[in-house]
């Protein structure tokens, strides 16, 4: 019943810590697009793919005491970071073994900025389109972020690396 919750705790545990709500959303989405077994449904939102289900699961896990949420006032915004608690480590015993490549996938994503992961996840959201159409869509829906051609190229390279190390 709580298997999907356990997967989220396992994900954060494997990352040690995830800084930023947006970053966590994008990391789970990218992992899902790399065929890792995450069940959350995503829709295109202001900051790219977003899952209300994931937001609710994170809140429930925090209320159950399995995740800690640290808030840091950054002046113009509050930054959240998530870690697994001792109770959460115990809860992990209910989780299935993680897919083999998930740990390296998480490590690759966790060192990237949330801006970069927003670009990657939005490109993946439009992955049913031809590459040129994907880029055009992203530049339209993310026009305020002014992504450069170099950033887009880096994002596609990152996607290729991730696909090479994902669940086939």
N, C-alpha and C positions, 0 to 999 in steps of 0.2 A: 504493500500500500504506500509506503513512504520511500519506495525505491528511487523515484525521481528526485526526491529531497536528498537522499543519500548521495546521488550522483553529483549534486551541486556541492555538498560538503566535501566530497572526495576531490572535486575539481579545485576548490579553494585550498584544500590541504596540500594538494600536489603543487600548487603555486606558492605555498607558504603564506602569501598575502596577495590580495588584489586591491590596488589603490584606484578608486573611482567607480561609481555606479555605472557610468557609461562604458568604461573599459571592461567591466565584468560582463555587461550585456553583449558587447562586441566579441569578447573572447569566447563566450558560450555559443554565440551565433556562428562564428567562424569554425569552431570545433564541430558544430552540427553540420555545417556545409562540407566539412572534411569527412563526413560519414561516421562521426563518433555518435554514440546513441543518446542524444538529448531529445526530450519530447516537447520542449517548449515551442509554442507557435509564435511566430514573429510577423510583424507588419512593418511597413516603412513608416517611419516617424521623423520627427524633427532632426534627430541626430543619427539617422540611419535606421537599420533594423532594430526593433524594440519588441520585447516580450513582456506583456502585462503579467503573464503566468510566472515568469522568472522573478519579477519584482515581488509578487505575492509569496513565492516560495522563499525568497531571501528574508522577507519580513517574518514569515512563520518560523524559519530556522533560527532567526535572531530571538524571537519570542520564546522558542523552546530551549534556548540557551546553547544551541549547537554552533552558532556563529557570533563573533563579536564584531561590532561596528564602531569604528573610531571616527569621530568627526573633528576635522581640523578647519578652523576659520582661516580662509585665505584672503580675507578682505572683501573682495567682490563676490565670493562664492564660498560654499562649504565643501570640503573634499572628504569623501567617505573612504574608509579602507576596511577590508574584511579579512578576518582570520578565523580559523577553527578553534573552538574552545576545548577544554579537557572533556567536557560532556560530548562535544562533537566528535572528538577522537574515538570515544566509546561507541557512538552512533555509527561510525564508519565500519564497525564490525558487521553491520547489517548489509553493507554494500557489496555488490558483486565485484570481482576483481576488475580493475580498470583495463580498457583496451591497451594493448602493448605500446603503441606509439603516442598515447595521450600525454604522457609526462613531457616528452620532448616538444610536442605541439604547444603545450601550455608554456613551457620555458621560452620558446621562440616568441610567443605572443606577449608574454608578460614584460619583456624588455622594451617593447614598442610603446609609442605614445598613444593616447586615446584618439588623437587626431588621425594618426596613421591607421589605426584599427577601424576608425569610422570610415575612412576611404576604402579600405580592404573589404569591410563587411558590406558597404553599399555597392561596390563593384560585384561582389558575390550575390547580392540580392537581385542584380540584373544579369546574372550569368546565363540566363536563357536566351539572351540577345547576342548578336555578333559583337566582337570586341569593339569596333568603332561605335556601334550603337550604345554599348555599355558605357563607354567613356563619355559620349554625348549626354546620356541620361544623368550620369553622376555630376557632370559639370553644370547641368541645369538644376538638379535638385540640391546640389551643394555649392551653388554659385558664390555664396558669401564666404566660403572657406578659401576660395582662390587657389585650388590645387594646381601645382605646376606640372608640366609634362614629365619632369624628373620624378615627382612624387607618384604620379600615375604609373610610370614605368617601374618604379621600385615596388609599388603595390602589386602589380602583375607578377613580378619576379618572386615576391613573397608568397603569393598564391601558388605559384608553380612549386616552390620549395615545400610548402605545406602539403600540397597534393601528393608530392613524391614521398612524403612521410606520414601519410594518413591511412585510414582504414580503407582497403581496396574493395 
